[in-house]
Amino acid sequence: TLEQMNELITQMESYLTGFSEIRQFQTSISSPYRASIYIVFTKAAQKTYFPYQLKSDIIRKAQTLGGGSWSVYGLEDQGFNNDVRESTGSYRVKMLGYNYDELEQWADSLKAQLLSHRRIKEVTIASEFSYWKDDYSEFAIEVDKERLAKEGFTISQLYNALNPIFGRKINSGYVNGERSLEQIYLNSQQGRNYDVWALMNMPIPIGGRTLKLADFATVSHRDAPKSIAKENQQYRLCLQYEYIGSNTQGKKILENDLERLSRKLPIGYSAKTEGWDYYWNRDQEASYWLLLLVIAIIFFTTSILFNSLVQPLAIIFTIPISFIGVFVTFYLTKINFDQGGFASFILLCGITVNASIYILNEYNSLRERYPRRPPLSLYLTAWNTKILPIFLTVVSTILGFIPFMVGDGKESFWFPLATGTIGGLIMSIVGIFFYLPVFCLKRPERTRPERHRRSFFRKKPA
């Protein structure tokens, strides 16, 4: 709570007030879960070893206080952190609905379905997503309503029977004070001495009968939403968990459970995945449709350039051949395919098309200049003319991406981008050399030589 955080920080402030070398310190408590203290030293203390000594003393004091996850940093030195928080999980589901109680029931239903899988051990339900697991928990009594109804009782009767035993701040009326009326509250004295076992097994008088709570209820220790949140006028609950296994299998299981739940959800309620930590999610799948847009733009542009619909198809079909190199490279190297792999697709579209346009443009120019030469001879001439700049472009691009593949620290974006681009460029050379000539070469129409007109007048023999 905010009071507990303030009390914890106050103890550290009291410790800092004992040092005259500190000119001032500024405390900020932004929430019950986060607070900070910023220390400013005097000018004389800044030139001594005192800041380093104080840092060691604060670390020792933080370990003594405990009560939270302390971080001590500054002075361009290695910091201290005793954070022992547990992550909530990378699999996230956001549920929205217009009735909070009913939405909570659907969230519990999905939680039970997820926990039925052996590779899912724990599912947390909160009002918002968080990277760290909240230690806010409570004991919850889950009553079997059907069995309670068979006994002839209601939940309100059960609550009224438990209230005098474990009640706190029970309003019992007013008493005349010196200046005004004062309200009287009663607190159960024996309620503080009972534990969970006593609560479940102690005899409770209800409606002239004596029953035990364990006969029709269970007590569980679970996380509870610390606040009620709304999103677009709908109540929101967030489920988080971790799946032990491959991300692909974990995603498939979650999608099947959500599809099964969506058939049961009434109108006004929804459940969808939110913020996948691994690379393959629905938002990224939608971005792959942009490749079709790029290919369409290339087709219309080259159609105008070559005044043809056949040669642009030859250029476009060299792009999937370069993509084969990307898939083979990632398969052999076992590298995680992320946004860098998608960026290599976009880059290969431009470089591969550029090389094909060079060759075909030179080939068309030679056909116009030498219409009677065989197409194969013209294509070889165009190939010999343009292969050197194409080869230099490919080699320079590969050499430019090699620095991203060297070293121990491999960036999550640049390393897959370099790997996919290099593999695709190598395969594009194979496609240009073997596929492009087979698709483009066709024999030109043969022109029949013009016959000499025969004379209608023949010379008679003498």
C-alpha positions as CSV (number, residue, x, y, z in Angstrom):
1,T,0.0,0.0,0.0
2,L,1.0,3.6,-0.2
3,E,1.3,3.9,3.5
4,Q,3.7,0.9,3.6
5,M,5.9,2.4,0.9
6,N,6.0,5.7,2.7
7,E,7.0,4.0,5.9
8,L,9.8,2.1,4.2
9,I,11.2,5.2,2.5
10,T,10.9,7.1,5.7
11,Q,13.3,4.7,7.4
12,M,15.9,5.3,4.6
13,E,15.4,9.1,4.9
14,S,16.1,8.9,8.6
15,Y,19.3,7.1,7.9
16,L,20.4,9.7,5.3
17,T,19.8,12.6,7.7
18,G,22.7,11.4,9.8
19,F,25.3,12.5,7.2
20,S,26.4,16.1,7.1
21,E,28.1,15.6,3.7
22,I,24.6,15.4,2.0
23,R,23.4,18.8,0.9
24,Q,19.9,17.6,0.2
25,F,17.9,14.6,-1.0
26,Q,14.7,14.5,-2.9
27,T,12.1,11.7,-2.4
28,S,9.4,10.8,-4.9
29,I,6.7,8.2,-4.2
30,S,4.9,7.8,-7.5
31,S,2.8,4.7,-6.6
32,P,2.6,2.0,-3.9
33,Y,5.0,0.0,-6.0
34,R,7.7,2.6,-6.9
35,A,9.6,5.3,-5.1
36,S,13.0,7.0,-5.5
37,I,15.5,9.1,-3.5
38,Y,17.8,11.4,-5.3
39,I,20.9,12.5,-3.3
40,V,22.9,15.7,-3.8
41,F,26.3,16.1,-2.1
42,T,28.0,19.2,-0.9
43,K,30.8,20.6,-3.0
44,A,33.4,19.6,-0.5
45,A,32.1,16.0,-0.3
46,Q,32.1,15.7,-4.1
47,K,35.9,15.7,-4.2
48,T,36.3,13.1,-1.5
49,Y,35.7,9.3,-1.2
50,F,32.5,9.9,0.8
51,P,30.0,9.3,-2.1
52,Y,31.5,5.9,-2.7
53,Q,31.5,5.1,1.0
54,L,27.9,6.3,1.3
55,K,26.9,4.1,-1.6
56,S,28.2,1.0,0.2
57,D,26.5,2.1,3.4
58,I,23.1,2.5,1.6
59,I,23.4,-0.9,0.0
60,R,24.1,-2.4,3.4
61,K,21.1,-0.5,4.9
62,A,18.8,-1.6,2.0
63,Q,19.7,-5.2,2.7
64,T,18.9,-4.7,6.4
65,L,15.6,-3.0,5.7
66,G,14.3,-5.4,3.1
67,G,10.6,-5.0,2.5
68,G,11.0,-4.3,-1.2
69,S,13.3,-4.5,-4.2
70,W,16.0,-1.9,-3.8
71,S,18.2,-0.5,-6.6
72,V,21.2,1.7,-5.8
73,Y,23.1,3.3,-8.7
74,G,25.2,6.3,-9.7
75,L,28.8,7.5,-9.5
76,E,29.5,5.7,-12.9
77,D,30.0,2.5,-11.0
78,Q,28.3,-0.9,-11.0
79,G,24.9,-0.6,-9.4
80,F,23.1,-2.8,-6.8
81,N,19.8,-4.6,-7.3
82,N,18.2,-7.2,-5.1
83,D,15.0,-7.6,-7.2
84,V,13.4,-11.0,-6.6
85,R,10.2,-10.3,-8.5
86,E,8.7,-13.0,-10.7
87,S,7.5,-12.3,-14.2
88,T,3.8,-12.7,-14.9
89,G,4.3,-14.4,-18.3
90,S,4.6,-13.6,-22.0
91,Y,1.1,-15.0,-23.0
92,R,-1.5,-12.3,-22.6
93,V,-5.3,-12.3,-23.0
94,K,-7.5,-9.2,-22.7
95,M,-11.2,-9.7,-21.9
96,L,-13.8,-7.0,-22.2
97,G,-17.4,-6.9,-21.1
98,Y,-20.2,-4.7,-19.8
99,N,-20.9,-6.6,-16.6
100,Y,-18.0,-6.9,-14.3
101,D,-19.3,-9.9,-12.3
102,E,-20.1,-11.8,-15.4
103,L,-16.8,-10.9,-17.0
104,E,-15.0,-12.2,-13.9
105,Q,-16.9,-15.5,-14.3
106,W,-15.8,-15.9,-17.9
107,A,-12.2,-15.0,-16.9
108,D,-12.3,-17.8,-14.3
109,S,-13.7,-20.2,-16.9
110,L,-10.9,-19.4,-19.3
111,K,-8.4,-19.7,-16.5
112,A,-9.6,-23.2,-15.6
113,Q,-9.4,-24.2,-19.3
114,L,-5.8,-23.0,-19.5
115,L,-4.8,-24.7,-16.3
116,S,-6.1,-28.0,-17.7
117,H,-3.0,-28.1,-19.9
118,R,0.0,-29.7,-18.2
119,R,2.5,-27.1,-19.5
120,I,0.6,-24.2,-17.9
121,K,1.1,-24.0,-14.2
122,E,-0.3,-20.6,-13.1
123,V,-2.6,-18.0,-14.6
124,T,-2.9,-14.5,-13.1
125,I,-6.0,-12.2,-13.5
126,A,-5.6,-8.5,-13.0
127,S,-7.0,-5.2,-14.3
128,E,-4.0,-4.4,-16.4
129,F,-0.9,-6.1,-17.9
130,S,2.4,-6.0,-16.0
131,Y,5.8,-7.5,-16.5
132,W,6.1,-8.5,-12.8
133,K,3.8,-10.6,-10.7
134,D,2.0,-8.6,-8.1
135,D,2.1,-10.1,-4.6
136,Y,-1.4,-8.7,-3.8
137,S,-3.5,-11.7,-2.9
138,E,-6.4,-12.7,-0.7
139,F,-8.3,-15.7,0.5
140,A,-11.5,-16.4,-1.4
141,I,-14.4,-18.6,-0.4
142,E,-15.9,-20.5,-3.3
143,V,-19.4,-21.7,-2.3
144,D,-21.1,-24.6,-4.0
145,K,-24.5,-22.9,-4.6
146,E,-26.2,-26.1,-5.6
147,R,-25.3,-28.0,-2.5
148,L,-26.1,-25.0,-0.3
149,A,-29.5,-24.8,-2.0
150,K,-30.1,-28.5,-1.2
151,E,-29.5,-27.7,2.4
152,G,-32.2,-25.0,2.2
153,F,-30.0,-22.0,2.8
154,T,-28.9,-19.0,0.8
155,I,-25.5,-17.2,0.6
156,S,-26.8,-14.2,2.6
157,Q,-27.8,-16.6,5.4
158,L,-24.3,-18.0,5.4
159,Y,-22.8,-14.6,5.5
160,N,-25.0,-13.4,8.3
161,A,-23.9,-16.5,10.3
162,L,-20.2,-15.8,9.8
163,N,-20.4,-12.1,10.4
164,P,-20.7,-12.2,14.2
165,I,-17.8,-14.6,14.4
166,F,-15.3,-12.9,12.1
167,G,-16.9,-9.4,11.8
168,R,-15.1,-6.2,12.1
169,K,-16.5,-2.7,12.5
170,I,-20.0,-4.0,13.1
171,N,-22.3,-0.9,13.6
172,S,-24.0,-1.2,16.9
173,G,-25.5,2.2,17.4
174,Y,-24.5,5.6,19.0
175,V,-23.6,6.8,22.4
176,N,-23.7,10.4,23.8
177,G,-20.3,12.0,23.9
178,E,-19.1,15.2,25.4
179,R,-19.9,17.3,22.2
180,S,-21.8,15.0,19.9
181,L,-23.0,11.4,19.3
182,E,-20.2,8.9,18.8
183,Q,-20.8,5.7,16.8
184,I,-20.1,2.3,18.3
185,Y,-18.4,-0.4,16.4
186,L,-17.9,-4.0,17.5
187,N,-14.9,-6.2,16.5
188,S,-14.8,-10.0,16.9
189,Q,-12.2,-10.9,19.4
190,Q,-12.1,-14.6,18.7
191,G,-12.0,-14.0,15.0
192,R,-8.3,-13.0,15.2
193,N,-7.5,-16.4,16.8
194,Y,-9.0,-18.6,14.1
195,D,-7.1,-19.8,11.2
196,V,-8.3,-21.2,7.8
197,W,-8.7,-24.7,9.2
198,A,-10.8,-23.5,12.1
199,L,-12.9,-21.4,9.7
200,M,-13.7,-24.4,7.6
201,N,-14.4,-26.9,10.4
202,M,-15.9,-24.9,13.3
203,P,-19.7,-25.5,13.9
204,I,-21.8,-22.7,12.5
205,P,-25.4,-22.2,13.6
206,I,-27.6,-21.5,10.6
207,G,-31.4,-21.5,10.7
208,G,-31.6,-23.7,13.8
209,R,-29.1,-26.2,12.5
210,T,-25.3,-26.6,13.0
211,L,-23.2,-27.0,9.9
212,K,-19.6,-26.8,8.8
213,L,-18.4,-24.5,6.1
214,A,-16.2,-27.3,4.6
215,D,-19.4,-29.2,3.7
216,F,-20.4,-26.8,0.9
217,A,-17.4,-24.3,0.4
218,T,-13.7,-24.2,-0.2
219,V,-11.1,-21.6,0.6
220,S,-8.4,-20.7,-2.0
221,H,-5.5,-18.3,-2.0
222,R,-5.5,-16.4,-5.2
223,D,-4.5,-13.1,-6.8
224,A,-7.3,-10.5,-7.0
225,P,-7.6,-7.5,-9.2
226,K,-6.3,-4.5,-7.3
227,S,-8.6,-2.1,-9.2
228,I,-11.5,-2.1,-11.6
229,A,-10.5,-0.7,-15.0
230,K,-12.6,0.3,-18.0
231,E,-11.7,0.5,-21.7
232,N,-14.1,2.1,-24.2
233,Q,-16.9,1.9,-21.6
234,Q,-16.2,-1.8,-21.1
235,Y,-14.8,-3.5,-18.0
236,R,-11.4,-5.0,-18.6
237,L,-9.6,-8.1,-17.2
238,C,-6.2,-9.2,-18.2
239,L,-4.9,-12.8,-18.0
240,Q,-1.2,-13.6,-18.1
241,Y,0.6,-16.9,-17.9
242,E,3.7,-18.7,-19.1
243,Y,3.7,-21.8,-21.3
244,I,6.5,-24.4,-20.9
245,G,7.4,-25.3,-24.5
246,S,7.7,-23.9,-28.0
247,N,6.0,-20.6,-28.7
248,T,4.3,-22.0,-31.8
249,Q,2.6,-24.8,-29.8
250,G,1.7,-22.4,-27.0
251,K,0.1,-20.0,-29.5
252,K,-1.9,-22.8,-31.1
253,I,-3.2,-24.0,-27.8
254,L,-4.3,-20.5,-26.8
255,E,-6.0,-19.9,-30.1
256,N,-8.0,-23.1,-29.8
257,D,-9.1,-22.2,-26.2
258,L,-10.1,-18.7,-27.3
259,E,-12.0,-20.0,-30.3
260,R,-13.8,-22.5,-28.0
261,L,-14.6,-19.6,-25.6
262,S,-15.8,-17.2,-28.3
263,R,-18.6,-19.6,-29.2
264,K,-20.0,-19.3,-25.7
265,L,-19.4,-15.6,-25.0
266,P,-22.6,-13.5,-25.2
267,I,-22.9,-10.3,-27.2
268,G,-20.9,-7.5,-25.6
269,Y,-18.0,-9.7,-24.4
270,S,-14.8,-10.4,-26.1
271,A,-11.4,-12.2,-25.5
272,K,-8.3,-11.7,-27.6
273,T,-4.6,-12.0,-27.4
274,E,-2.6,-8.9,-26.6
275,G,1.1,-8.1,-27.0
276,W,2.9,-11.3,-28.0
277,D,6.5,-11.4,-26.9
278,Y,7.6,-13.6,-29.7
279,Y,7.8,-12.7,-33.3
280,W,4.7,-14.3,-34.9
281,N,1.5,-12.5,-34.0
282,R,-1.6,-11.3,-35.8
283,D,-0.3,-7.8,-36.3
284,Q,2.9,-9.0,-37.9
285,E,1.0,-11.4,-40.1
286,A,-1.0,-8.5,-41.5
287,S,2.3,-6.7,-42.4
288,Y,3.3,-9.6,-44.8
289,W,0.5,-8.5,-47.1
290,L,2.6,-5.4,-47.8
291,L,4.9,-7.7,-49.9
292,L,2.0,-8.2,-52.4
293,L,1.7,-4.4,-52.6
294,V,5.4,-4.0,-53.3
295,I,5.3,-6.7,-56.0
296,A,2.2,-5.1,-57.6
297,I,4.0,-1.7,-57.8
298,I,7.0,-3.4,-59.4
299,F,4.8,-5.1,-62.0
300,F,3.1,-1.9,-63.1
301,T,6.3,0.0,-63.2
302,T,8.2,-2.5,-65.3
303,S,5.2,-3.0,-67.6
304,I,5.4,0.7,-68.5
305,L,9.1,0.5,-68.8
306,F,9.2,-2.5,-71.2
307,N,5.8,-2.0,-72.8
308,S,5.1,-5.6,-72.2
309,L,3.2,-7.9,-69.8
310,V,5.4,-11.0,-70.2
311,Q,8.8,-9.6,-69.2
312,P,7.5,-8.0,-66.0
313,L,6.3,-11.5,-65.0
314,A,9.8,-12.8,-65.6
315,I,11.2,-10.2,-63.3
316,I,8.6,-10.8,-60.6
317,F,9.1,-14.6,-60.5
318,T,12.8,-14.1,-59.7
319,I,11.7,-12.6,-56.3
320,P,10.4,-15.9,-54.9
321,I,13.6,-17.6,-55.9
322,S,15.5,-15.2,-53.8
323,F,13.1,-15.8,-50.9
324,I,14.0,-19.5,-51.1
325,G,17.5,-18.5,-50.1
326,V,16.1,-16.7,-47.1
327,F,14.1,-19.7,-45.9
328,V,17.0,-22.1,-46.5
329,T,19.5,-19.8,-44.6
330,F,17.2,-19.5,-41.6
331,Y,16.6,-23.2,-41.6
332,L,20.2,-24.1,-41.7
333,T,21.4,-21.5,-39.2
334,K,18.5,-22.0,-36.7
335,I,18.2,-18.2,-36.3
336,N,15.0,-16.8,-34.9
337,F,13.0,-15.1,-37.6
338,D,11.9,-11.7,-36.4
339,Q,11.3,-8.3,-38.0
340,G,14.8,-8.3,-39.5
341,G,13.8,-11.3,-41.6
342,F,10.8,-9.5,-42.9
343,A,12.9,-6.4,-43.7
344,S,15.2,-8.7,-45.7
345,F,12.2,-9.6,-47.9
346,I,11.6,-6.0,-48.7
347,L,15.3,-5.4,-49.4
348,L,15.6,-8.4,-51.7
349,C,12.6,-7.2,-53.8
350,G,14.5,-4.1,-54.8
351,I,17.9,-5.6,-55.4
352,T,16.7,-8.7,-57.3
353,V,14.4,-6.7,-59.5
354,N,17.2,-4.1,-60.1
355,A,19.5,-6.8,-61.5
356,S,16.8,-8.3,-63.7
357,I,15.9,-4.9,-65.1
358,Y,19.5,-4.2,-66.1
359,I,19.7,-7.4,-68.1
360,L,16.3,-7.2,-69.8
361,N,16.7,-3.5,-70.7
362,E,20.0,-4.2,-72.4
363,Y,18.5,-7.3,-74.1
364,N,15.6,-5.3,-75.5
365,S,18.0,-2.6,-76.8
366,L,20.1,-5.2,-78.6
367,R,17.0,-6.8,-80.2
368,E,16.1,-3.4,-81.7
369,R,19.6,-2.8,-83.0
370,Y,20.2,-6.4,-84.3
371,P,16.8,-7.9,-85.2
372,R,18.3,-10.8,-87.2
373,R,20.7,-12.1,-84.5
374,P,19.5,-15.1,-82.5
375,P,17.9,-14.3,-79.1
376,L,20.4,-16.5,-77.2
377,S,23.3,-14.6,-78.7
378,L,21.7,-11.3,-77.8
379,Y,21.0,-12.4,-74.2
380,L,24.6,-13.6,-73.7
381,T,25.8,-10.2,-75.0
382,A,23.5,-8.4,-72.5
383,W,24.6,-10.8,-69.7
384,N,28.3,-10.2,-70.4
385,T,27.6,-6.4,-70.4
386,K,25.7,-6.1,-67.2
387,I,26.9,-9.0,-65.1
388,L,29.9,-7.1,-63.7
389,P,27.9,-4.2,-62.2
390,I,25.3,-6.7,-60.9
391,F,28.0,-8.9,-59.3
392,L,29.7,-5.9,-57.8
393,T,26.3,-4.7,-56.3
394,V,25.7,-8.1,-54.8
395,V,29.2,-8.5,-53.4
396,S,29.2,-4.9,-51.9
397,T,25.9,-5.5,-50.3
398,I,27.0,-8.8,-48.8
399,L,30.2,-7.2,-47.5
400,G,28.2,-4.4,-46.0
401,F,26.1,-6.8,-43.9
402,I,29.0,-8.9,-42.7
403,P,29.9,-6.6,-39.8
404,F,26.4,-7.2,-38.3
405,M,27.2,-11.0,-38.2
406,V,30.6,-10.7,-36.5
407,G,31.0,-10.6,-32.7
408,D,29.3,-12.2,-29.7
409,G,26.5,-9.6,-29.3
410,K,24.1,-10.3,-32.1
411,E,21.3,-7.7,-32.4
412,S,17.8,-9.1,-32.6
413,F,17.0,-7.0,-35.7
414,W,20.2,-6.5,-37.6
415,F,21.6,-10.0,-37.4
416,P,18.5,-11.7,-39.0
417,L,18.4,-8.9,-41.6
418,A,22.0,-9.5,-42.6
419,T,21.6,-13.3,-42.6
420,G,18.4,-13.3,-44.7
421,T,19.8,-10.7,-47.2
422,I,23.0,-12.6,-47.8
423,G,21.2,-15.9,-48.3
424,G,18.7,-14.3,-50.6
425,L,21.3,-12.5,-52.7
426,I,23.2,-15.7,-53.3
427,M,20.1,-17.5,-54.4
428,S,19.1,-14.5,-56.7
429,I,22.2,-15.0,-58.7
430,V,21.2,-18.6,-59.4
431,G,17.7,-17.4,-60.4
432,I,19.0,-14.7,-62.8
433,F,21.5,-17.1,-64.4
434,F,19.1,-20.1,-64.9
435,Y,15.5,-18.9,-64.7
436,L,15.5,-15.5,-66.4
437,P,16.9,-16.6,-69.8
438,V,14.5,-19.6,-70.0
439,F,11.5,-17.3,-69.4
440,C,12.5,-14.4,-71.6
441,L,14.1,-16.0,-74.6
442,K,11.7,-16.6,-77.5
443,R,12.4,-16.8,-81.2
444,P,11.5,-13.7,-83.2
445,E,9.1,-13.9,-86.0
446,R,10.8,-15.0,-89.2
447,T,10.6,-12.5,-92.0
448,R,10.0,-14.0,-95.4
449,P,12.3,-12.5,-98.1
450,E,10.5,-10.6,-100.8
451,R,10.3,-12.6,-104.0
452,H,11.1,-11.0,-107.3
453,R,8.1,-10.4,-109.5
454,R,8.0,-12.6,-112.5
455,S,7.6,-10.8,-115.8
456,F,4.5,-11.5,-117.7
457,F,6.4,-11.1,-120.9
458,R,8.7,-13.9,-121.9
459,K,11.1,-13.7,-124.7
460,K,10.1,-16.1,-127.4
461,P,12.9,-18.3,-128.6
462,A,14.2,-17.5,-131.9
